[in-house]
Amino acid sequence: MSIIYVLIPIAMIFVAIAVAVFFWAVKSDQFDDLERQSMSILFDDEPKQAAPEPDAPKIKDTQP
C-alpha cells in the first residue's frame, strides 16, 4: 500500500511532462501544416540538372 504514495506522484510528474511537451509542440507550430507532409509523398521530386563544370577539359574525338 505504501508504494501507492510513490507511484501517484511519479505518474503525476509524467503527465505534467507530457502536457508540457504537447503545449511546446503547439506553441512552436508543429501542427500548423499537416497537409503538406502527407501530400509530398505522392509527388516525385524533379530531377536536378547537373551543370557542366567550367574548368572541365574538352575531349576531342581522335579516331579517324
Jmol script that loads the backbone (N, CA, C; Angstrom):
load data "model"
ATOM      1  N   MET A   1       0.823  -1.193   0.000  1.00  0.00           N
ATOM      2  CA  MET A   1       0.000   0.000   0.000  1.00  0.00           C
ATOM      3  C   MET A   1       0.869   1.260   0.000  1.00  0.00           C
ATOM      4  N   SER A   2       2.019   1.205   0.589  1.00  0.00           N
ATOM      5  CA  SER A   2       2.868   2.400   0.651  1.00  0.00           C
ATOM      6  C   SER A   2       3.485   2.730  -0.716  1.00  0.00           C
ATOM      7  N   ILE A   3       3.513   1.745  -1.621  1.00  0.00           N
ATOM      8  CA  ILE A   3       4.049   2.021  -2.956  1.00  0.00           C
ATOM      9  C   ILE A   3       3.148   2.998  -3.709  1.00  0.00           C
ATOM     10  N   ILE A   4       1.872   3.028  -3.380  1.00  0.00           N
ATOM     11  CA  ILE A   4       0.930   3.973  -3.996  1.00  0.00           C
ATOM     12  C   ILE A   4       1.381   5.402  -3.739  1.00  0.00           C
ATOM     13  N   TYR A   5       1.929   5.660  -2.569  1.00  0.00           N
ATOM     14  CA  TYR A   5       2.384   7.011  -2.230  1.00  0.00           C
ATOM     15  C   TYR A   5       3.585   7.428  -3.077  1.00  0.00           C
ATOM     16  N   VAL A   6       4.250   6.486  -3.682  1.00  0.00           N
ATOM     17  CA  VAL A   6       5.371   6.780  -4.571  1.00  0.00           C
ATOM     18  C   VAL A   6       4.900   6.835  -6.025  1.00  0.00           C
ATOM     19  N   LEU A   7       4.023   5.901  -6.404  1.00  0.00           N
ATOM     20  CA  LEU A   7       3.616   5.803  -7.801  1.00  0.00           C
ATOM     21  C   LEU A   7       2.709   6.953  -8.250  1.00  0.00           C
ATOM     22  N   ILE A   8       1.857   7.435  -7.388  1.00  0.00           N
ATOM     23  CA  ILE A   8       0.952   8.520  -7.776  1.00  0.00           C
ATOM     24  C   ILE A   8       1.722   9.802  -8.095  1.00  0.00           C
ATOM     25  N   PRO A   9       2.668  10.243  -7.268  1.00  0.00           N
ATOM     26  CA  PRO A   9       3.446  11.436  -7.658  1.00  0.00           C
ATOM     27  C   PRO A   9       4.277  11.228  -8.926  1.00  0.00           C
ATOM     28  N   ILE A  10       4.813  10.022  -9.113  1.00  0.00           N
ATOM     29  CA  ILE A  10       5.583   9.756 -10.338  1.00  0.00           C
ATOM     30  C   ILE A  10       4.670   9.834 -11.560  1.00  0.00           C
ATOM     31  N   ALA A  11       3.477   9.289 -11.458  1.00  0.00           N
ATOM     32  CA  ALA A  11       2.523   9.360 -12.567  1.00  0.00           C
ATOM     33  C   ALA A  11       2.124  10.803 -12.839  1.00  0.00           C
ATOM     34  N   MET A  12       1.956  11.588 -11.798  1.00  0.00           N
ATOM     35  CA  MET A  12       1.593  12.995 -11.986  1.00  0.00           C
ATOM     36  C   MET A  12       2.730  13.768 -12.666  1.00  0.00           C
ATOM     37  N   ILE A  13       3.952  13.430 -12.346  1.00  0.00           N
ATOM     38  CA  ILE A  13       5.106  14.069 -12.988  1.00  0.00           C
ATOM     39  C   ILE A  13       5.148  13.711 -14.473  1.00  0.00           C
ATOM     40  N   PHE A  14       4.910  12.432 -14.801  1.00  0.00           N
ATOM     41  CA  PHE A  14       4.884  12.017 -16.204  1.00  0.00           C
ATOM     42  C   PHE A  14       3.779  12.732 -16.981  1.00  0.00           C
ATOM     43  N   VAL A  15       2.615  12.875 -16.391  1.00  0.00           N
ATOM     44  CA  VAL A  15       1.509  13.569 -17.051  1.00  0.00           C
ATOM     45  C   VAL A  15       1.861  15.045 -17.247  1.00  0.00           C
ATOM     46  N   ALA A  16       2.464  15.656 -16.258  1.00  0.00           N
ATOM     47  CA  ALA A  16       2.849  17.064 -16.382  1.00  0.00           C
ATOM     48  C   ALA A  16       3.888  17.253 -17.491  1.00  0.00           C
ATOM     49  N   ILE A  17       4.828  16.326 -17.605  1.00  0.00           N
ATOM     50  CA  ILE A  17       5.830  16.411 -18.669  1.00  0.00           C
ATOM     51  C   ILE A  17       5.169  16.242 -20.030  1.00  0.00           C
ATOM     52  N   ALA A  18       4.238  15.291 -20.155  1.00  0.00           N
ATOM     53  CA  ALA A  18       3.549  15.073 -21.428  1.00  0.00           C
ATOM     54  C   ALA A  18       2.729  16.302 -21.822  1.00  0.00           C
ATOM     55  N   VAL A  19       2.055  16.920 -20.882  1.00  0.00           N
ATOM     56  CA  VAL A  19       1.273  18.120 -21.177  1.00  0.00           C
ATOM     57  C   VAL A  19       2.201  19.269 -21.583  1.00  0.00           C
ATOM     58  N   ALA A  20       3.324  19.397 -20.907  1.00  0.00           N
ATOM     59  CA  ALA A  20       4.280  20.457 -21.249  1.00  0.00           C
ATOM     60  C   ALA A  20       4.844  20.253 -22.654  1.00  0.00           C
ATOM     61  N   VAL A  21       5.169  19.024 -23.020  1.00  0.00           N
ATOM     62  CA  VAL A  21       5.683  18.741 -24.361  1.00  0.00           C
ATOM     63  C   VAL A  21       4.614  19.022 -25.412  1.00  0.00           C
ATOM     64  N   PHE A  22       3.359  18.673 -25.120  1.00  0.00           N
ATOM     65  CA  PHE A  22       2.280  18.944 -26.061  1.00  0.00           C
ATOM     66  C   PHE A  22       2.120  20.443 -26.284  1.00  0.00           C
ATOM     67  N   PHE A  23       2.102  21.233 -25.209  1.00  0.00           N
ATOM     68  CA  PHE A  23       1.951  22.669 -25.366  1.00  0.00           C
ATOM     69  C   PHE A  23       3.163  23.301 -26.047  1.00  0.00           C
ATOM     70  N   TRP A  24       4.354  22.759 -25.806  1.00  0.00           N
ATOM     71  CA  TRP A  24       5.534  23.239 -26.515  1.00  0.00           C
ATOM     72  C   TRP A  24       5.404  22.977 -28.019  1.00  0.00           C
ATOM     73  N   ALA A  25       4.910  21.799 -28.392  1.00  0.00           N
ATOM     74  CA  ALA A  25       4.749  21.462 -29.804  1.00  0.00           C
ATOM     75  C   ALA A  25       3.722  22.369 -30.471  1.00  0.00           C
ATOM     76  N   VAL A  26       2.649  22.670 -29.770  1.00  0.00           N
ATOM     77  CA  VAL A  26       1.635  23.564 -30.336  1.00  0.00           C
ATOM     78  C   VAL A  26       2.183  24.978 -30.455  1.00  0.00           C
ATOM     79  N   LYS A  27       2.916  25.424 -29.466  1.00  0.00           N
ATOM     80  CA  LYS A  27       3.449  26.783 -29.477  1.00  0.00           C
ATOM     81  C   LYS A  27       4.538  26.969 -30.534  1.00  0.00           C
ATOM     82  N   SER A  28       5.287  25.924 -30.830  1.00  0.00           N
ATOM     83  CA  SER A  28       6.350  26.034 -31.824  1.00  0.00           C
ATOM     84  C   SER A  28       5.878  25.652 -33.223  1.00  0.00           C
ATOM     85  N   ASP A  29       4.552  25.667 -33.439  1.00  0.00           N
ATOM     86  CA  ASP A  29       3.940  25.481 -34.763  1.00  0.00           C
ATOM     87  C   ASP A  29       4.228  24.116 -35.379  1.00  0.00           C
ATOM     88  N   GLN A  30       4.266  23.083 -34.589  1.00  0.00           N
ATOM     89  CA  GLN A  30       4.467  21.737 -35.107  1.00  0.00           C
ATOM     90  C   GLN A  30       3.231  21.216 -35.835  1.00  0.00           C
ATOM     91  N   PHE A  31       2.066  21.723 -35.497  1.00  0.00           N
ATOM     92  CA  PHE A  31       0.822  21.210 -36.055  1.00  0.00           C
ATOM     93  C   PHE A  31       0.182  22.180 -37.039  1.00  0.00           C
ATOM     94  N   ASP A  32       0.921  23.138 -37.563  1.00  0.00           N
ATOM     95  CA  ASP A  32       0.334  24.134 -38.453  1.00  0.00           C
ATOM     96  C   ASP A  32      -0.021  23.571 -39.829  1.00  0.00           C
ATOM     97  N   ASP A  33       0.891  22.848 -40.444  1.00  0.00           N
ATOM     98  CA  ASP A  33       0.675  22.380 -41.807  1.00  0.00           C
ATOM     99  C   ASP A  33       0.716  20.855 -41.836  1.00  0.00           C
ATOM    100  N   LEU A  34      -0.407  20.234 -41.561  1.00  0.00           N
ATOM    101  CA  LEU A  34      -0.467  18.777 -41.547  1.00  0.00           C
ATOM    102  C   LEU A  34      -0.694  18.203 -42.941  1.00  0.00           C
ATOM    103  N   GLU A  35      -1.147  19.009 -43.874  1.00  0.00           N
ATOM    104  CA  GLU A  35      -1.455  18.524 -45.215  1.00  0.00           C
ATOM    105  C   GLU A  35      -0.204  18.376 -46.083  1.00  0.00           C
ATOM    106  N   ARG A  36       0.753  19.266 -45.939  1.00  0.00           N
ATOM    107  CA  ARG A  36       1.908  19.283 -46.840  1.00  0.00           C
ATOM    108  C   ARG A  36       2.714  17.996 -46.755  1.00  0.00           C
ATOM    109  N   GLN A  37       2.982  17.519 -45.560  1.00  0.00           N
ATOM    110  CA  GLN A  37       3.806  16.322 -45.427  1.00  0.00           C
ATOM    111  C   GLN A  37       3.086  15.076 -45.933  1.00  0.00           C
ATOM    112  N   SER A  38       1.778  15.032 -45.764  1.00  0.00           N
ATOM    113  CA  SER A  38       1.054  13.860 -46.250  1.00  0.00           C
ATOM    114  C   SER A  38       0.920  13.879 -47.764  1.00  0.00           C
ATOM    115  N   MET A  39       0.946  15.041 -48.385  1.00  0.00           N
ATOM    116  CA  MET A  39       0.825  15.112 -49.830  1.00  0.00           C
ATOM    117  C   MET A  39       2.178  15.037 -50.533  1.00  0.00           C
ATOM    118  N   SER A  40       3.247  15.391 -49.861  1.00  0.00           N
ATOM    119  CA  SER A  40       4.554  15.429 -50.518  1.00  0.00           C
ATOM    120  C   SER A  40       5.040  14.037 -50.904  1.00  0.00           C
ATOM    121  N   ILE A  41       4.557  13.010 -50.252  1.00  0.00           N
ATOM    122  CA  ILE A  41       4.991  11.655 -50.582  1.00  0.00           C
ATOM    123  C   ILE A  41       4.392  11.193 -51.904  1.00  0.00           C
ATOM    124  N   LEU A  42       3.311  11.834 -52.334  1.00  0.00           N
ATOM    125  CA  LEU A  42       2.639  11.421 -53.552  1.00  0.00           C
ATOM    126  C   LEU A  42       3.300  11.961 -54.816  1.00  0.00           C
ATOM    127  N   PHE A  43       4.089  12.988 -54.702  1.00  0.00           N
ATOM    128  CA  PHE A  43       4.679  13.625 -55.867  1.00  0.00           C
ATOM    129  C   PHE A  43       6.180  13.367 -55.914  1.00  0.00           C
ATOM    130  N   ASP A  44       6.666  13.057 -57.117  1.00  0.00           N
ATOM    131  CA  ASP A  44       8.097  12.839 -57.300  1.00  0.00           C
ATOM    132  C   ASP A  44       8.814  14.168 -57.345  1.00  0.00           C
ATOM    133  N   ASP A  45      10.042  14.173 -56.858  1.00  0.00           N
ATOM    134  CA  ASP A  45      10.869  15.368 -56.971  1.00  0.00           C
ATOM    135  C   ASP A  45      11.365  15.473 -58.403  1.00  0.00           C
ATOM    136  N   GLU A  46      11.504  16.705 -58.869  1.00  0.00           N
ATOM    137  CA  GLU A  46      12.027  16.910 -60.210  1.00  0.00           C
ATOM    138  C   GLU A  46      13.521  16.594 -60.210  1.00  0.00           C
ATOM    139  N   PRO A  47      13.999  15.863 -61.216  1.00  0.00           N
ATOM    140  CA  PRO A  47      15.440  15.570 -61.244  1.00  0.00           C
ATOM    141  C   PRO A  47      16.231  16.850 -61.468  1.00  0.00           C
ATOM    142  N   LYS A  48      17.305  16.981 -60.762  1.00  0.00           N
ATOM    143  CA  LYS A  48      18.136  18.173 -60.878  1.00  0.00           C
ATOM    144  C   LYS A  48      19.096  18.008 -62.053  1.00  0.00           C
ATOM    145  N   GLN A  49      19.227  19.059 -62.840  1.00  0.00           N
ATOM    146  CA  GLN A  49      20.132  19.049 -63.972  1.00  0.00           C
ATOM    147  C   GLN A  49      21.539  19.352 -63.478  1.00  0.00           C
ATOM    148  N   ALA A  50      22.467  18.510 -63.864  1.00  0.00           N
ATOM    149  CA  ALA A  50      23.855  18.723 -63.473  1.00  0.00           C
ATOM    150  C   ALA A  50      24.455  19.806 -64.370  1.00  0.00           C
ATOM    151  N   ALA A  51      24.987  20.834 -63.763  1.00  0.00           N
ATOM    152  CA  ALA A  51      25.611  21.918 -64.527  1.00  0.00           C
ATOM    153  C   ALA A  51      26.998  21.470 -64.958  1.00  0.00           C
ATOM    154  N   PRO A  52      27.386  21.789 -66.191  1.00  0.00           N
ATOM    155  CA  PRO A  52      28.744  21.409 -66.630  1.00  0.00           C
ATOM    156  C   PRO A  52      29.782  22.214 -65.856  1.00  0.00           C
ATOM    157  N   GLU A  53      30.868  21.557 -65.571  1.00  0.00           N
ATOM    158  CA  GLU A  53      31.938  22.228 -64.837  1.00  0.00           C
ATOM    159  C   GLU A  53      32.653  23.189 -65.783  1.00  0.00           C
ATOM    160  N   PRO A  54      32.909  24.419 -65.354  1.00  0.00           N
ATOM    161  CA  PRO A  54      33.533  25.392 -66.263  1.00  0.00           C
ATOM    162  C   PRO A  54      34.993  25.079 -66.573  1.00  0.00           C
ATOM    163  N   ASP A  55      35.707  24.384 -65.698  1.00  0.00           N
ATOM    164  CA  ASP A  55      37.126  24.103 -65.918  1.00  0.00           C
ATOM    165  C   ASP A  55      37.363  22.709 -66.476  1.00  0.00           C
ATOM    166  N   ALA A  56      36.321  22.017 -66.878  1.00  0.00           N
ATOM    167  CA  ALA A  56      36.479  20.651 -67.372  1.00  0.00           C
ATOM    168  C   ALA A  56      37.130  20.691 -68.763  1.00  0.00           C
ATOM    169  N   PRO A  57      38.166  19.894 -68.969  1.00  0.00           N
ATOM    170  CA  PRO A  57      38.807  19.875 -70.291  1.00  0.00           C
ATOM    171  C   PRO A  57      37.881  19.192 -71.303  1.00  0.00           C
ATOM    172  N   LYS A  58      37.883  19.728 -72.515  1.00  0.00           N
ATOM    173  CA  LYS A  58      37.066  19.149 -73.575  1.00  0.00           C
ATOM    174  C   LYS A  58      37.865  18.053 -74.270  1.00  0.00           C
ATOM    175  N   ILE A  59      37.207  16.905 -74.431  1.00  0.00           N
ATOM    176  CA  ILE A  59      37.866  15.753 -75.067  1.00  0.00           C
ATOM    177  C   ILE A  59      37.475  15.713 -76.537  1.00  0.00           C
ATOM    178  N   LYS A  60      38.481  15.713 -77.391  1.00  0.00           N
ATOM    179  CA  LYS A  60      38.225  15.642 -78.835  1.00  0.00           C
ATOM    180  C   LYS A  60      38.217  14.189 -79.251  1.00  0.00           C
ATOM    181  N   ASP A  61      37.440  13.912 -80.263  1.00  0.00           N
ATOM    182  CA  ASP A  61      37.384  12.571 -80.814  1.00  0.00           C
ATOM    183  C   ASP A  61      38.597  12.382 -81.724  1.00  0.00           C
ATOM    184  N   THR A  62      39.533  11.531 -81.350  1.00  0.00           N
ATOM    185  CA  THR A  62      40.773  11.364 -82.120  1.00  0.00           C
ATOM    186  C   THR A  62      40.713  10.186 -83.073  1.00  0.00           C
ATOM    187  N   GLN A  63      39.605   9.509 -83.148  1.00  0.00           N
ATOM    188  CA  GLN A  63      39.504   8.382 -84.067  1.00  0.00           C
ATOM    189  C   GLN A  63      39.158   8.883 -85.457  1.00  0.00           C
ATOM    190  N   PRO A  64      39.775   8.235 -86.510  1.00  0.00           N
ATOM    191  CA  PRO A  64      39.526   8.692 -87.881  1.00  0.00           C
ATOM    192  C   PRO A  64      38.171   8.310 -88.401  1.00  0.00           C
TER     193      PRO A  64
END
end "model"
wireframe off; spacefill off
backbone 0.3
color backbone group
